[in-house]
Amino acid sequence: MTYADLTRAAHAAPNSLPMMLDDEKDFPAPNPCAAAVPTVPTLWTPARQPTRRYGSAPREAGAPAGGLSGARWRDFVTRLLPWAEQRFAKRVSNELLELYRTVSAKNACLRGRDLYRAIVMARERDDPKSADALLDRAEESYATWPTPRAVMFSDVVHYIAVSEFLASHAHGDAPWIKTDMRREVESRIPDNL
């Protein structure tokens, strides 16, 4: 009986086993789900022992057997996937750019910091004093180092995107941003604004 005969018999009657002759060691029972890839017999196979990672604590009572619980799982996924930060920065950039167009169309005489103050006041629904404080923080964060320069609209958008993301995602430990939000902001906001 050849290997082809054994394969045909196995496929013809899947619920019954084909009759094997003395040459079982030469032709093992075929697996119809496995690909026809030749295998090399090994003489020694190491036994896999379950090992405990260094520094890992034993599982707490009531913790899921699979690993991470709800908040820890969300933190783990957030660390691996910076797309949420990128999407947030893109959305804030688009909203502020649309607001820039609206406010600058209504107040054509406003330029620079005065225009940015009006935009921040329209977005945050704040008074001029708190809008100036936000603009000062944006200037301190992005426009004073490495060389001092005037604050730009992209600096304001970047500061608002980072601060709003940190405020909306503040759960558990101190939040961190894993992606470069400046790149997302600069891809949406023109340099001349």
C-alpha beads as a LAMMPS data file, in Angstrom:
LAMMPS data file: protein, C-alpha beads

193 atoms
192 bonds

1 atom types
1 bond types

-500.0 500.0 xlo xhi
-500.0 500.0 ylo yhi
-500.0 500.0 zlo zhi

Masses

1 110.0

Atoms # bond

1 1 1 0.000 0.000 0.000
2 1 1 1.511 3.321 -1.032
3 1 1 1.221 6.741 0.571
4 1 1 -1.172 7.836 -2.171
5 1 1 -3.432 4.832 -1.436
6 1 1 -3.439 5.716 2.260
7 1 1 -4.305 9.341 1.478
8 1 1 -7.129 8.305 -0.835
9 1 1 -8.518 5.940 1.800
10 1 1 -8.351 8.619 4.483
11 1 1 -10.189 11.134 2.304
12 1 1 -12.764 8.622 1.079
13 1 1 -13.936 7.572 4.547
14 1 1 -13.101 10.288 7.075
15 1 1 -14.816 8.489 9.978
16 1 1 -12.941 5.234 9.521
17 1 1 -9.231 4.631 9.817
18 1 1 -7.425 3.159 6.801
19 1 1 -5.910 -0.251 7.242
20 1 1 -2.176 0.024 7.854
21 1 1 0.329 -2.621 6.862
22 1 1 3.728 -3.379 8.333
23 1 1 5.188 -0.222 6.874
24 1 1 3.410 2.134 9.341
25 1 1 6.683 3.697 10.322
26 1 1 7.399 4.617 6.707
27 1 1 3.948 6.089 5.996
28 1 1 2.357 7.791 8.996
29 1 1 -1.373 8.477 8.927
30 1 1 -1.921 11.579 6.810
31 1 1 -3.446 14.705 8.240
32 1 1 -5.841 16.120 5.619
33 1 1 -5.647 19.577 7.220
34 1 1 -1.858 19.814 7.156
35 1 1 0.068 21.010 4.137
36 1 1 2.252 18.538 2.315
37 1 1 5.526 19.714 3.823
38 1 1 8.239 17.157 4.470
39 1 1 9.320 16.971 8.086
40 1 1 12.655 15.985 9.497
41 1 1 12.550 13.633 12.474
42 1 1 14.412 14.909 15.506
43 1 1 16.190 12.796 18.046
44 1 1 15.709 15.104 21.000
45 1 1 12.887 17.472 21.857
46 1 1 13.385 19.759 24.859
47 1 1 10.613 19.676 27.420
48 1 1 9.040 23.087 27.926
49 1 1 8.768 23.957 31.552
50 1 1 6.499 26.815 32.572
51 1 1 8.769 29.517 33.877
52 1 1 7.969 32.520 35.988
53 1 1 9.239 35.837 34.740
54 1 1 11.685 37.572 37.002
55 1 1 10.045 40.172 39.186
56 1 1 6.497 39.136 38.416
57 1 1 4.275 38.754 41.404
58 1 1 1.960 35.798 41.823
59 1 1 -1.556 36.345 40.566
60 1 1 -3.894 38.018 43.022
61 1 1 -7.046 36.303 44.203
62 1 1 -9.935 37.243 41.953
63 1 1 -7.667 38.384 39.090
64 1 1 -8.485 36.905 35.687
65 1 1 -6.440 33.852 34.792
66 1 1 -5.646 35.185 31.330
67 1 1 -3.560 38.133 32.494
68 1 1 -4.505 41.803 32.590
69 1 1 -7.685 43.257 34.027
70 1 1 -9.783 46.058 32.468
71 1 1 -7.822 49.250 33.213
72 1 1 -4.433 47.539 32.931
73 1 1 -5.450 46.008 29.579
74 1 1 -6.565 49.436 28.290
75 1 1 -3.230 50.939 29.403
76 1 1 -1.343 48.114 27.690
77 1 1 -3.200 48.590 24.406
78 1 1 -2.819 52.386 24.602
79 1 1 0.936 51.978 24.937
80 1 1 1.065 49.758 21.868
81 1 1 -1.255 51.774 19.692
82 1 1 -0.407 55.451 19.363
83 1 1 -3.087 55.835 16.697
84 1 1 -5.512 57.185 19.299
85 1 1 -3.127 60.064 20.026
86 1 1 -2.570 60.700 16.334
87 1 1 -6.291 60.656 15.614
88 1 1 -6.937 63.011 18.537
89 1 1 -4.263 65.460 17.305
90 1 1 -5.686 65.366 13.764
91 1 1 -9.215 66.014 15.012
92 1 1 -8.162 68.945 17.226
93 1 1 -6.054 70.380 14.392
94 1 1 -8.947 70.196 11.935
95 1 1 -11.366 71.762 14.427
96 1 1 -8.991 74.620 15.255
97 1 1 -8.166 75.233 11.588
98 1 1 -11.876 75.520 10.803
99 1 1 -12.289 77.858 13.774
100 1 1 -9.305 79.888 12.499
101 1 1 -11.011 80.335 9.139
102 1 1 -14.299 81.334 10.762
103 1 1 -12.838 83.816 13.255
104 1 1 -10.416 85.377 10.745
105 1 1 -13.276 85.833 8.252
106 1 1 -15.397 87.618 10.865
107 1 1 -12.521 89.748 12.214
108 1 1 -10.293 90.547 9.241
109 1 1 -8.351 93.164 11.207
110 1 1 -7.029 90.641 13.794
111 1 1 -3.552 89.178 13.255
112 1 1 -1.098 87.095 15.287
113 1 1 -1.597 86.825 19.020
114 1 1 -4.864 88.809 19.007
115 1 1 -6.354 86.408 16.472
116 1 1 -5.127 83.398 18.460
117 1 1 -6.712 84.864 21.607
118 1 1 -10.062 85.193 19.802
119 1 1 -9.804 81.590 18.564
120 1 1 -8.992 80.255 22.037
121 1 1 -11.851 82.288 23.520
122 1 1 -14.246 80.860 20.912
123 1 1 -13.094 77.270 21.497
124 1 1 -12.747 77.268 25.265
125 1 1 -15.531 79.795 25.899
126 1 1 -13.161 81.600 28.226
127 1 1 -12.477 85.205 29.099
128 1 1 -9.514 87.109 27.570
129 1 1 -7.411 86.675 30.732
130 1 1 -7.527 82.847 30.693
131 1 1 -7.004 82.836 26.904
132 1 1 -3.862 84.961 27.407
133 1 1 -2.686 82.511 30.084
134 1 1 -3.115 79.608 27.641
135 1 1 -1.215 81.529 24.950
136 1 1 1.568 82.275 27.450
137 1 1 1.857 78.592 28.347
138 1 1 1.958 77.657 24.652
139 1 1 4.668 80.253 24.070
140 1 1 6.695 79.001 27.042
141 1 1 6.348 75.408 25.879
142 1 1 7.122 75.766 22.181
143 1 1 8.290 79.263 21.190
144 1 1 11.109 80.054 23.638
145 1 1 13.497 77.169 23.036
146 1 1 15.978 76.706 21.326
147 1 1 15.664 80.265 20.057
148 1 1 12.994 82.742 21.150
149 1 1 10.421 83.561 18.485
150 1 1 6.858 84.761 18.236
151 1 1 4.176 82.228 19.010
152 1 1 2.613 80.659 15.915
153 1 1 -0.792 79.121 15.386
154 1 1 0.733 75.617 15.179
155 1 1 2.249 76.160 18.659
156 1 1 -1.179 77.017 20.053
157 1 1 -2.815 74.025 18.330
158 1 1 -0.056 71.702 19.560
159 1 1 -0.420 72.937 23.132
160 1 1 -4.216 72.589 23.074
161 1 1 -4.025 69.088 21.544
162 1 1 -1.552 67.837 24.146
163 1 1 -3.292 69.421 27.133
164 1 1 -6.760 68.218 26.067
165 1 1 -5.477 64.700 25.372
166 1 1 -3.812 64.495 28.770
167 1 1 -6.927 65.863 30.478
168 1 1 -9.280 63.436 28.727
169 1 1 -7.069 60.359 29.168
170 1 1 -6.010 60.895 32.786
171 1 1 -6.808 57.556 34.393
172 1 1 -4.709 55.576 36.802
173 1 1 -1.060 56.565 36.693
174 1 1 0.277 59.756 35.178
175 1 1 -0.524 59.698 31.450
176 1 1 2.213 59.746 28.840
177 1 1 2.088 60.576 25.165
178 1 1 3.802 57.981 22.987
179 1 1 3.641 59.686 19.597
180 1 1 4.923 62.946 18.164
181 1 1 1.799 65.090 18.101
182 1 1 3.745 67.977 16.563
183 1 1 4.090 66.004 13.338
184 1 1 0.323 65.468 13.174
185 1 1 -0.356 69.139 13.921
186 1 1 2.168 70.391 11.358
187 1 1 0.719 68.097 8.702
188 1 1 -2.624 69.926 9.082
189 1 1 -1.709 73.515 10.033
190 1 1 0.102 75.662 7.429
191 1 1 3.334 77.373 8.514
192 1 1 2.185 80.870 7.546
193 1 1 -0.659 81.027 10.108

Bonds

1 1 1 2
2 1 2 3
3 1 3 4
4 1 4 5
5 1 5 6
6 1 6 7
7 1 7 8
8 1 8 9
9 1 9 10
10 1 10 11
11 1 11 12
12 1 12 13
13 1 13 14
14 1 14 15
15 1 15 16
16 1 16 17
17 1 17 18
18 1 18 19
19 1 19 20
20 1 20 21
21 1 21 22
22 1 22 23
23 1 23 24
24 1 24 25
25 1 25 26
26 1 26 27
27 1 27 28
28 1 28 29
29 1 29 30
30 1 30 31
31 1 31 32
32 1 32 33
33 1 33 34
34 1 34 35
35 1 35 36
36 1 36 37
37 1 37 38
38 1 38 39
39 1 39 40
40 1 40 41
41 1 41 42
42 1 42 43
43 1 43 44
44 1 44 45
45 1 45 46
46 1 46 47
47 1 47 48
48 1 48 49
49 1 49 50
50 1 50 51
51 1 51 52
52 1 52 53
53 1 53 54
54 1 54 55
55 1 55 56
56 1 56 57
57 1 57 58
58 1 58 59
59 1 59 60
60 1 60 61
61 1 61 62
62 1 62 63
63 1 63 64
64 1 64 65
65 1 65 66
66 1 66 67
67 1 67 68
68 1 68 69
69 1 69 70
70 1 70 71
71 1 71 72
72 1 72 73
73 1 73 74
74 1 74 75
75 1 75 76
76 1 76 77
77 1 77 78
78 1 78 79
79 1 79 80
80 1 80 81
81 1 81 82
82 1 82 83
83 1 83 84
84 1 84 85
85 1 85 86
86 1 86 87
87 1 87 88
88 1 88 89
89 1 89 90
90 1 90 91
91 1 91 92
92 1 92 93
93 1 93 94
94 1 94 95
95 1 95 96
96 1 96 97
97 1 97 98
98 1 98 99
99 1 99 100
100 1 100 101
101 1 101 102
102 1 102 103
103 1 103 104
104 1 104 105
105 1 105 106
106 1 106 107
107 1 107 108
108 1 108 109
109 1 109 110
110 1 110 111
111 1 111 112
112 1 112 113
113 1 113 114
114 1 114 115
115 1 115 116
116 1 116 117
117 1 117 118
118 1 118 119
119 1 119 120
120 1 120 121
121 1 121 122
122 1 122 123
123 1 123 124
124 1 124 125
125 1 125 126
126 1 126 127
127 1 127 128
128 1 128 129
129 1 129 130
130 1 130 131
131 1 131 132
132 1 132 133
133 1 133 134
134 1 134 135
135 1 135 136
136 1 136 137
137 1 137 138
138 1 138 139
139 1 139 140
140 1 140 141
141 1 141 142
142 1 142 143
143 1 143 144
144 1 144 145
145 1 145 146
146 1 146 147
147 1 147 148
148 1 148 149
149 1 149 150
150 1 150 151
151 1 151 152
152 1 152 153
153 1 153 154
154 1 154 155
155 1 155 156
156 1 156 157
157 1 157 158
158 1 158 159
159 1 159 160
160 1 160 161
161 1 161 162
162 1 162 163
163 1 163 164
164 1 164 165
165 1 165 166
166 1 166 167
167 1 167 168
168 1 168 169
169 1 169 170
170 1 170 171
171 1 171 172
172 1 172 173
173 1 173 174
174 1 174 175
175 1 175 176
176 1 176 177
177 1 177 178
178 1 178 179
179 1 179 180
180 1 180 181
181 1 181 182
182 1 182 183
183 1 183 184
184 1 184 185
185 1 185 186
186 1 186 187
187 1 187 188
188 1 188 189
189 1 189 190
190 1 190 191
191 1 191 192
192 1 192 193
